[in-house]
């Protein structure tokens, strides 16, 4: 876990749970090239701590250095994400409940931030065929398994579509369409979905 550090202004830098920070770093690097300093400033965490996580994620194959540039006597490293998932399903299953909560909270925060930015930029509803839906369902155990299986299938297909698009974009030289794609399926509290029968 990140240690509490003081910034140059004397104020305290806040702690960031390791898995939560890891998720946010990779999520940022999926969208564009990112430096450890950018994340450190955004999160209010010491740059040395953030740099450690960047190097660890690079070593584990999640990130790669996309380019380097000289900056005041040192090399500034820009990173992009290389792995499709920040934390694999089996890794998530091996975490304790508190760690799972950290990861889920970080993912939700990043997703909601992406939605907010798109709403303010006017891109959320800019295309007539964009889609945003959620709704309460009531299913049995088999229905749950079927829904989760479909979500997994759609997720895998989304990776294939992205790879196919990258090939076509390289050939055409056209600009990509920045896109947010999200899937969710989780058990809701019984009181949240109370509906008349």
Secondary structure, 3 states (H helix, E strand, C coil): CCCCCECCCCCECCCCCHHHHHHHHHHHHHHCCECHHHHHHHHCCCHHHHHHHHHHHHHCCCEEEEEEEEECCEEEEEEEECCCCCCCHHHHHHCCHHHHHHHHHHHHHHHHHHHHHHHHHCCCCCCCCCCCCCCCCCCCHHHHHHHHHHHHHHHHHHHHHHHHHHHHHHHHCCCCCCCCCCCCCCCCCHHHHCCCC
